[in-house]
Each structure stands twice: as structure tokens, then as C-alpha cells.
Amino acid sequence: MTDTMTQPTTSASPQPGSGGRVFSGVQPSGLPHVGNHLGAFSNYIAMQDGFESIYCIVDYHALTSTHDAEVIRTATTEMALGLLALGLDPEKAVLFRQSDRLEHIELMWLLASVTPMGWVERTPSFKEKRRNQPDDVNLALFNYPVLQAADIAIYKADYVPVGKDQAAHLELAREIVRAFNTRYGETFPEPQAVFSDAPIVKGTDGENKMSKSLGNVIEIFADEETIRRQVMSMVTDTQRQRLSDPGRPEVCNVCQMHRIFSPDDYEEIWEGERSATTGCVATKSLLVERMLGYFGEARERYAELKAKPQIVEEVLAAGADTLAPRAAETLAECHDRMGLAPRR
Ligand code: TYM
């Protein structure tokens, strides 16, 4: 795999080796897609070198909209498998399943007590979900961002690699821990988002964020034919009607992806589009080849891991065990500050 994505960028610009703890979470939505990887996972993997890193499959969060036990179970395993295949190394980073560490839920309650409802009501993701699932606006959905803040705060994380679509949640998490610190004394660091240089990856429709629920994804671990079909279906520069029209790489999603997948010659590719010497079909075909090359090792690792599914379960269980003392310590401190029972 190329390492073009391995330099995390953020307003905070955390330097490897400078200390600090990293946490991030991903919903169990099955095998990862290109948006997950470019927006967030590439930084998960980059930051496991030089930072203490913790990554979580947030199955409690998934309950806010998925109510099928088998779907959650299978999608959790697939997401973990995908992360391991992409290079998340359990020797360097902790990977675990949220429902293995009940302390997240306990801290959520404590943080809920410092969170005004208006903060959550104003969160764009809550408004969006309320629109998308009007018959299922459950209390857990309302609590979603508070649980997300608890995920981060329970390990006192400093940095959170995420895509830009999570920026509002991160801002809310910062406000929530600030409110706790103000009321009960300095307890939690204010976590900082870390964005990659592809912070929002558009889907094959060229318009919306790449997302499984919108059906506009390019899969990473599908068979080559599926990937080819997905890439060839990508919407390009809609103003370019015929080959002789000059293309506009700045607005073309395919060209933007070449910036990541063809780091050495994307400028030539862009020039071919601008000068109308290359057509969209050729540029897409090249993208298929480049993507398959970029993800070649990961796809091989995926095939190996898929044959040994018990490894995934072992990694998740060991990850949760490793975190037990740290989660307990944070809760004990909160109980003490809040006048609750000493934790035994
Ligand atoms: P989720 O599961 O939707 O996505 C996981 C990660 O992938 C990123 N991502 C994208 N980035 C760029 N372009 C895209 N098209 C794209 N699609 C997905 C997301 O930004 C995210 O980083 N609420 C979170 C999960 C969560 C969490 C946390 C994250 C729960 N607790 C604590 C950070 C810290 C979510 O639903 O991510």
C-alpha cells in the first residue's frame, strides 16, 4: 500500500512520539468502504505508530438504528476483519468491541447529567436521523453523541482521527467534557479531531458523502468485478458532455481520487482531462487499476483472515481486557468527584 495518507493533518498537528492518546470509533456497518479508509482509517493506522491508540467497534451506537441481532453480530466481525486487513496491528493498537466494556454506558450517564438537551437537539446528525427514521426516534438515538463523548473520555483521549462528517460530534464531545471539568474539576482533556487529507470522500454519485446507507460506496474487499462496476459508475464532471470538452479535475470525484491513489502522476492525469486528451472512461479504468494496487496487500490479508475468523474474536476480547483497568480508573475518579459510591 502506498503511504500517501499516512501523514495525519489537523489543526492540532499531533507529532508521532510527542505523547498523547488516540481514540476512535466506527459503527459495525460491515466491511469498510473507500470513504471509511481515506477519511479515517488511514489515520488510525498511521497513528498506531508513535501514539497510544485505541479503536472501537461501536455496537451500542448501532442499536440506535439497527435492531437485528444477526446483522449487528456479522457486521461487527466484518468491520474488525476489515480494519485488521487494512493494517491495524493489535501489537501496536488496541481494537475492541464497545459492548465488551460496560463502563462506556456508565460514563455516558454521568456525562448526560452535564449535557443540556438543547446541545443535542441542535446537532445536525440528530436532526438528520430524526428525518431519516421518523418512526424510530428512540432515546438512545438522542443520547448518541453523549455516548460518543463517553467513548473518548473514558480513556482520556487527546486525539480522535475521524472524517469531517464527525466534526459536529467532536465539537459536542469537547463541550461536554468542558462542562464536566467546569462543574467537577479538571478531569478530561478536550479531544481534538484529526482529519486526513481526504476528510470527506464523495460517493459514486459524485454528490453525497460515500455511505453504505446511500448505496454509493466503492468497496475495498469486494471481488474485482464489483469494484470495477462501482468505479465505472462514478459520476464525473457533469459539465463535460463529450470527449472534446475540457474536464475540470477540481470538481471531478474520479480525479480527486487519483490525487490519493495516483500520488506520483495525478497531475498528468489531471492535465489529460483539462486538455481533453483523455476521456472519463479511461480515467476511471486507470483508477480501478490504481485502487486494486493500493489495496492489494490489504485484500490479500483479508482473504487470509477470513479463513481464520476466530482470530478476530481473540483480538477483540484481548483488546477489551487490556482496557479494563483504565476504564475502571476513570470511573472511580468520576465517582469520587461526583459524590457517588467508591468503586470496588
Ligand atoms: P461511522 O461508522 O459512520 O464512520 C467511521 C469513520 O469513517 C469516517 N467516514 C468517512 N470519512 C470521509 N468520507 C466519508 N464518506 C466517510 N464515511 C465514513 C467517519 O468520519 C468515521 O471517522 N459516530 C461515529 C462512530 C463513533 C465515534 C466514537 C467516532 C462512535 N463513538 C468516538 C469517534 C470517536 C460514526 O458513526 O462513524
Boltz pocket constraint, residues with backbone or C-beta under 6 A from the ligand:
constraints:
  - pocket:
      binder: B
      contacts: [[A, 23], [A, 24], [A, 25], [A, 26], [A, 27], [A, 28], [A, 29], [A, 35], [A, 36], [A, 37], [A, 38], [A, 39], [A, 40], [A, 41], [A, 58], [A, 61], [A, 147], [A, 148], [A, 149], [A, 151], [A, 152], [A, 160], [A, 161], [A, 162], [A, 163], [A, 164], [A, 165], [A, 166], [A, 169], [A, 198], [A, 199], [A, 200], [A, 201], [A, 202], [A, 209], [A, 210], [A, 211]]
      max_distance: 6.0
